[in-house]
Amino acid sequence: MEFIKRNWWLVLLFAVSFGFMAYSSVIDTNTQSILKKKFQATPTEIKTAMLQAVDKCLDVDRLLEEMMAEIGADRAYVFQFHNGTRLVSGKHFYYYSNTHEVVAPGISSEIGNLQMLPMSILVPSWLPKLIRGKGFVTETINETHEYSKKILEDQGIKSLAIVPLMDKTDTYPVGFMGVDFTQSQIKENTLKILYQYTDPIREMLWK
């Protein structure tokens, strides 16, 4: 049940793909041929792709859980930039969405509230740092803009640390990874540990 809550988008994709397979099994051959050309994939290929996506998602979540425990944080996550319909690998992006999240016992899950967010509501001081490939620590959310502070407060965040996830050429950020502290205090070595997990998680996301 926890996996379904955290990865509702994968469940939706499964429902669509299996619905397509069920439908394609009862329609005539000519129609199946048309649909296959349109979607450029067979039902079996769609199913395989979905299963691979689930495996990848679980692998990323396991790494996030390991990282969260090592840091002693309360929430760990990945956000990816996109243009509204697909993820991007360059500098032009319009939205960002929380694609992976793990939380400690008793900590609220926020992934369902953090989808299709316009870049305009990203904390103003974050984007320039991310574009330069720099991670950062916010020891108290009082350091942030008033509007941004309210968004972070609504998630119960007291302090946080974030590092960029760069594209395969290390040229532009295609997202970011971070940890929140809602109950405990941020640790001195948090950013160092975050960087240690950046490459393994990047490799899983891009494979």
C-alpha positions as CSV (number, residue, x, y, z in Angstrom):
1,M,0.0,0.0,0.0
2,E,2.9,2.4,0.8
3,F,4.4,1.7,-2.6
4,I,1.1,2.5,-4.3
5,K,0.8,5.8,-2.4
6,R,4.3,6.8,-3.2
7,N,4.2,5.7,-6.9
8,W,0.6,6.4,-7.9
9,W,1.8,7.4,-11.4
10,L,3.2,4.0,-12.1
11,V,0.0,2.4,-11.0
12,L,-1.9,4.6,-13.5
13,L,0.5,3.7,-16.3
14,F,0.0,0.0,-15.5
15,A,-3.7,0.4,-15.6
16,V,-3.5,2.1,-19.0
17,S,-1.1,-0.4,-20.5
18,F,-3.1,-3.5,-19.3
19,G,-6.3,-1.9,-20.4
20,F,-4.7,-1.4,-23.9
21,M,-3.7,-5.1,-23.9
22,A,-7.1,-6.3,-22.9
23,Y,-8.8,-4.2,-25.5
24,S,-6.3,-5.1,-28.3
25,S,-7.0,-8.8,-27.7
26,V,-10.7,-8.5,-28.8
27,I,-10.4,-6.1,-31.8
28,D,-9.7,-7.1,-35.3
29,T,-6.2,-7.6,-36.7
30,N,-6.3,-4.5,-38.9
31,T,-7.2,-2.3,-35.9
32,Q,-4.4,-3.8,-33.9
33,S,-2.0,-3.1,-36.6
34,I,-3.0,0.5,-36.7
35,L,-2.7,0.9,-32.9
36,K,0.7,-0.8,-32.8
37,K,2.0,1.6,-35.5
38,K,0.5,4.6,-33.6
39,F,2.0,3.7,-30.2
40,Q,5.2,2.1,-31.7
41,A,5.1,-0.7,-29.2
42,T,3.4,-4.1,-28.7
43,P,1.4,-4.9,-25.5
44,T,4.3,-7.1,-24.4
45,E,6.8,-4.3,-24.9
46,I,4.6,-1.9,-23.0
47,K,4.3,-4.4,-20.1
48,T,8.1,-5.0,-20.1
49,A,8.7,-1.3,-20.0
50,M,6.3,-0.9,-17.1
51,L,8.0,-3.7,-15.1
52,Q,11.4,-2.2,-15.7
53,A,10.1,1.2,-14.6
54,V,8.8,-0.4,-11.3
55,D,12.2,-2.1,-10.7
56,K,14.0,1.2,-11.3
57,C,11.7,3.0,-9.0
58,L,12.2,0.5,-6.2
59,D,16.0,0.6,-6.7
60,V,16.0,4.4,-6.4
61,D,13.7,4.3,-3.3
62,R,16.0,1.7,-1.6
63,L,19.0,4.0,-2.1
64,L,17.0,7.0,-0.8
65,E,16.1,5.0,2.3
66,E,19.7,4.0,2.9
67,M,20.8,7.6,2.4
68,M,18.1,9.0,4.7
69,A,19.1,6.5,7.5
70,E,22.8,7.4,7.2
71,I,22.1,11.1,7.4
72,G,19.5,10.8,10.1
73,A,17.0,12.8,8.1
74,D,13.2,12.6,8.2
75,R,12.4,12.7,4.4
76,A,14.5,12.1,1.3
77,Y,13.4,12.7,-2.3
78,V,14.1,13.3,-5.9
79,F,12.6,16.1,-8.1
80,Q,12.9,16.1,-11.8
81,F,12.5,19.0,-14.2
82,H,10.2,18.6,-17.2
83,N,8.2,20.5,-19.9
84,G,4.8,19.2,-18.8
85,T,4.8,16.1,-20.9
86,R,8.2,14.6,-20.7
87,L,11.5,14.8,-18.7
88,V,14.1,17.0,-20.2
89,S,17.9,16.7,-20.4
90,G,18.7,20.3,-21.2
91,K,18.4,23.8,-19.7
92,H,14.8,24.5,-20.9
93,F,12.2,23.4,-18.4
94,Y,9.0,24.7,-17.1
95,Y,7.8,22.4,-14.3
96,Y,9.3,20.2,-11.7
97,S,7.7,17.2,-10.0
98,N,8.6,15.0,-7.0
99,T,9.3,11.6,-8.6
100,H,10.7,9.6,-5.7
101,E,10.2,10.0,-1.9
102,V,10.8,8.0,1.2
103,V,9.9,9.1,4.7
104,A,10.7,8.1,8.3
105,P,8.0,6.5,10.5
106,G,5.4,9.1,11.5
107,I,6.5,11.7,8.9
108,S,4.0,12.8,6.3
109,S,4.4,11.9,2.6
110,E,4.3,15.0,0.4
111,I,4.8,13.5,-3.1
112,G,1.2,13.6,-4.0
113,N,1.1,17.4,-3.4
114,L,4.3,18.1,-5.3
115,Q,3.4,17.3,-9.0
116,M,3.5,19.7,-12.0
117,L,4.9,22.6,-10.0
118,P,5.7,25.7,-12.1
119,M,9.3,26.7,-11.9
120,S,8.2,30.1,-10.8
121,I,7.3,28.8,-7.3
122,L,10.8,27.2,-6.8
123,V,12.5,29.0,-3.9
124,P,14.2,32.0,-5.8
125,S,17.6,31.4,-4.4
126,W,17.7,27.7,-5.3
127,L,17.7,27.7,-9.1
128,P,20.9,29.8,-9.6
129,K,22.8,27.4,-7.3
130,L,21.4,24.3,-9.0
131,I,22.2,25.7,-12.5
132,R,25.8,26.2,-11.3
133,G,25.9,22.6,-10.1
134,K,26.1,23.6,-6.4
135,G,24.5,21.9,-3.4
136,F,23.4,23.9,-0.4
137,V,22.1,23.6,3.2
138,T,19.2,25.7,4.6
139,E,19.7,25.4,8.3
140,T,16.5,27.3,9.1
141,I,13.6,28.1,6.7
142,N,13.5,31.6,8.2
143,E,16.3,32.3,5.8
144,T,13.9,31.9,2.8
145,H,11.5,34.2,1.1
146,E,8.2,34.6,3.0
147,Y,6.1,32.8,0.3
148,S,8.7,30.0,0.0
149,K,8.8,29.8,3.8
150,K,5.0,29.1,3.9
151,I,5.4,26.2,1.4
152,L,8.1,24.6,3.4
153,E,6.3,25.1,6.7
154,D,3.2,23.3,5.3
155,Q,5.5,20.3,4.8
156,G,6.7,20.5,8.4
157,I,10.3,21.3,7.2
158,K,12.6,23.0,9.7
159,S,15.8,22.6,7.7
160,L,17.0,20.9,4.5
161,A,19.9,20.1,2.2
162,I,19.7,19.8,-1.6
163,V,22.2,18.8,-4.4
164,P,21.6,19.1,-8.1
165,L,21.2,16.1,-10.4
166,M,23.0,17.0,-13.6
167,D,22.5,15.6,-17.1
168,K,24.8,12.9,-18.4
169,T,27.4,15.5,-19.6
170,D,27.3,17.4,-16.3
171,T,26.2,20.5,-18.1
172,Y,22.7,21.3,-16.9
173,P,20.6,20.3,-13.9
174,V,17.7,18.0,-14.8
175,G,16.5,17.8,-11.2
176,F,17.6,17.8,-7.6
177,M,17.9,15.4,-4.7
178,G,17.5,16.4,-1.1
179,V,16.6,15.6,2.5
180,D,14.3,17.3,5.0
181,F,14.5,17.6,8.7
182,T,11.2,17.9,10.4
183,Q,11.9,16.5,13.9
184,S,15.7,16.3,14.2
185,Q,18.4,18.9,13.6
186,I,20.4,18.9,10.3
187,K,23.8,17.2,10.7
188,E,27.2,18.8,9.8
189,N,28.1,16.1,7.2
190,T,24.7,16.1,5.5
191,L,25.8,17.7,2.2
192,K,28.9,15.4,2.0
193,I,26.8,12.3,2.3
194,L,24.2,13.6,-0.2
195,Y,27.0,14.1,-2.8
196,Q,28.2,10.5,-2.2
197,Y,24.8,9.2,-3.3
198,T,24.4,11.5,-6.3
199,D,26.1,9.4,-8.9
200,P,24.5,6.1,-7.9
201,I,21.0,7.6,-8.1
202,R,21.8,9.4,-11.3
203,E,22.9,6.2,-12.9
204,M,19.6,4.5,-11.9
205,L,17.5,7.3,-13.1
206,W,19.2,7.5,-16.5
207,K,19.6,3.8,-17.2
